Amino acid sequence: MKSKMKTYFGVIQNGWSFKEVETKLTRLGIRVDTYYPKLKIVKFVTDRIISQIDFDFFITVEEEKDDFAIQ
């Protein structure tokens, strides 16, 4: 059984271009959803286990959460 697709955000490290990161993610079988150039953030979707992937081009990777609250 395949695991559920999850959405993540990664912040690109200095010295890496979006094109380089996009190429590496594609080779890993990960789909790039959106790129936010001013923030150097890549939104991507995968069913792979993130902890088993070496993202040497990201400062940090966070899973998208549905926990926003409006007060």
N, C-alpha and C positions, 0 to 999 in steps of 0.2 A: 504494500500500500504506500502510495506517495504521500509525503507530508504536505501540509498546507502552505501555499505561497504566502510569504510575509514581506512586508515593505520595510526598508531600512534607509537611513540617512548616513552618509559618510562625508567627513570633512577632508578635502584633499590637502596633503602636505605641500609645503613650499618646495619648488623644484620639480613638481609634477604638473603636466598639462592635463586638461580634461580629456583630450584626444587619447593620450597615453592610458589614462585610467579607464576610459570607455573601451579601448581595445582589450585591456587586461580582463575587465569584467566580462566582456563578450566571450573571450576565450575560456573563461571559467563557466560559461553557460548561464550567466547572470544577466537579466534584462535591465538596461538603464531606462528609467522612467522619465526623470526630469533632471536638468542641471540648473543650479542657481549660481551664475557666474560671480556676482558681487560678493556672495558668501562663500564661494568655493565648496558648495554642498551638492552632492550627487544623491538623488533619490533612486533607489534600485529595488527590484523585486526578485526573490529567489525562493526555492523550496529547499535549498541546501542548508546544512547546519553551519551557521556563521562562525562558531568557535573553531571549526576545523579548517577555515580558510585563512591564509596569511595575506592580510591586506596591508602590505608594506607601504602603500601609497596613500593611506588614510591616517589622519591623526587619531580619529575616533569613529566608531560605527555604533549607531543607536537604532533600536527597533522603533518603528512608528507606533504610537500609542493612541488609544481612543479615550483618553482620560481628561479631556478638556472640560472645564466647568465655567459657566457664565454666571456671575453673581449680580 
